[in-house]
Amino acid sequence: MSSMASRFAWIFAIVCLPGLANDQKTLPPVQVTAPAYTSHHGGYLISGDFKVDPRMPSIVFPSQPLVAEDVLSVEPVYLANDDYLVVQECASADCSRASLVRVWHPGGVATEIQNDPNRILIRHENKYWIWVKRLPLASAMGCSDCNDEHFYTSFEPFSPPMVLMPNGELAAYNREALLAARDQDPVPVKTQSHEGSTFVVTYADGSTVRIRRMHAEH
């Protein structure tokens, strides 16, 4: 497991437990109950309440746990040529094992989608996080089964957190380069801001992502 992944396992238990973040604040005689950076549309509370923990400056978390029937909107505005945008969720109680939810490469969404390439329907409450991994540019030269692909489109469904493991013919052909990149830390966040109820994050190499959570109001 990489150093980033090992730090993640115990830090996540602190920063993402339900009820610890964004507690109701009371200032008599005014009571503030609405979370920051929200709007209402079509029966949904739309929230940009995400954060980057300073102890893991590459990882974006929802400030409140995602629950069943939430919609996570992740829109890659721009991805650098060797960047892969990743959404993972915990696949074990201590988050030492993660499940791949979705991946984007500079050409678009790389993995299976439900309906919209930039929207993820949350099936169950869990811990989710968003990050960017830089992978070496894929070379298909001389690979008869790679179909001149330029980006990886197939990945191992389970891995340690913050580890992205391409598989298939193209990955096998680029095995040594991928092994060398596996334990490198994710791309760090350079800036983060809110545009209304949208969280906008820009990474050190210029990749930019817009993130929102849509929570049904019923």
N, C-alpha and C positions, 0 to 999 in steps of 0.2 A: 504494500500500500504506500502511496506517495506521502510526503510530509504534509502536503495540503490536505489530503484525505484523512490522515490520522488526526490532525487538528480539528477537522470538521466534525468527527464523531462525537467529541465531548462538547464542543462549542454549540452545536446544534441543539443539544439537550437543554442548554441554557437559554438561547435566544428565541427558540420557536415553541416553547411549551405554551399551550392554551392559557390565556388569562394573564400572562406576564407582560404582554405588550399592549400599549394603547388603552390602558385601564381608564374607566370613567373618571373625569376630573371634576371636582366640586369647588367652587369659589363663591361662598355665600355673598349675595342672594342669587347668584347666577349659576345654573347647572349646565355644563357642557356635555352633551351625550353623543353628538354626531362626530364620527371620525373625520380626520382631516382629508382634504383632497378627494371629495366625493361629488357625484352628481346623480341625477335620477333620469332614467330614460326607459320607456317601454316595459315598465314593471321591474326594472333592475336598479339596484344601487351600484353605481359604477365607481370603483375606488382605485386610486393610484397610490395607495398606502403600502409601498414597498420600501425596502431599505438595503443598504450595503453595510454589513458589520465591519468595523475597522480592523478587527482581528483576522478577517478573511476578505481582503479588499477586491476580490474578483467575483464574489458570489452575491446574487440578488435574492432576497427572501421576501415573501409576503409578511407584513407585520402581524397579521392575524391568520390563523390556520385556514387553508382552503378546505371547504366541506363539499359533500355531495351536492350536485346540481349547480355548483359555481361554474362559471366560464372564465378560464384564464386566457386573456388575449395577449399574445406575444407577437409583435410585428417587427421583423428585422428591416429597418430602413436602409441600412447599408452594412454589408459584411466584407471585410478585407478578403483578398483572394485565397488566403490559407486559413480562414476562420470558419469554425463550426459553432453555431449557437445551439445550446443544449438545455433541455428541461429534464430533470431527474426527480425521482421521489424515493423516499426510504423504502427498502425492501426487507429490513430487519429492525428489530426493536431498538437497537442502538445506532442505527443508520450507518453501520460499517459496510453494508451492502445496499446498492442502489439499483433501481429499475429505470430504464430509459423510457421517457414519455414521448419526446419528439426532438428531432434534430433538423436544423436548416444549414445549408451551405450557400455560398454566394449565388448559386443558380436558382435557389428556391428551397422548398421543403424537401428533405431527403428521406423521411420515413413516412409510414402510413398515417393518413389523416382520417378524421371522422367525417366532417362536412366542409369545414373551412380550414385552409392551411395555416392560418394564424390564430385559430381559436381552439382551445382544448376544453372539452366537457369533463369536469372533475367527477369521477365515479364514486369516490369515497374520501373521507377526511384523512389527510396524511400531511407529512412534511414535504414540501416541494421547493426546488431552488433552480435558479437560472444562471448560466455561466457560458463563457466563450472559450473554446479550445483551439489553439493553433496547431494544425497538422501539416506535415510536409506536403508540398504539391504532389499530387498523384501522377506517376508516370506510367503510361500504358504502352510505351514504345517497345515492340518486340513481344508483347503479350497478346497471343492470338484470341484469347477468350475475354478480353477486357472491353471490347467494343468501343475503343477510343474514348473511354470515359475520362473526365477531368476531375471529378469529385467522388468521394466515397459516398455510397448510398445504402450500405448495409452495415449493421453494427451488432455487437453482442448485446442482448437485451439486459443482462445483469453484469455489474462490475462494482468495484469500490466507488464511492462518491468521487466526483471530479476526475473520473477516468473514462475516456471515450475510446472504445476498441472497435475499429472497423474490421469487418470480416469479408469473406468472399474472394473471388479471383483477383480483383484489383488490389485488395489488402495483402494477399499472399505475395503478389509480385513486388510490393513495396514494403515487405515485412521488416527489413532491417531499419529503414528510416522511421517506420511507425514505432518500433520497439525503442528507438532512441528518443522519441518524442513522448512516450507514454507517461513518464514520471515528471515531465515538465509542468510547472504550475499553470493554471488558467491565465488568460489575458487579464491584467488588472483593470479595474474601472478608473477612468480618468475624471469624469464629471457625472453628476447626477442632479436632476432637477424635476420639477413638476410643471406640466402644462395643463392647468385645470386638474381634471381627474386622471391624467395620464402621467405615469412615471417614465422619464426619459433618461436613459443611461448611455454614456459614450465611453468606449474602451480606449486603452492606450494607443492602439493602432488605428483608431478612427471608426471602428465598427460601432453602429448606433442602433439602439433597440427601444421601442415604445411598448410599455407594459401596462395592462389594466386588469382588474378583477371585476367581474360582473356577478352580483349576488342577487338572486331572486328575492323580491320584497314580500312574497306571500308567507 
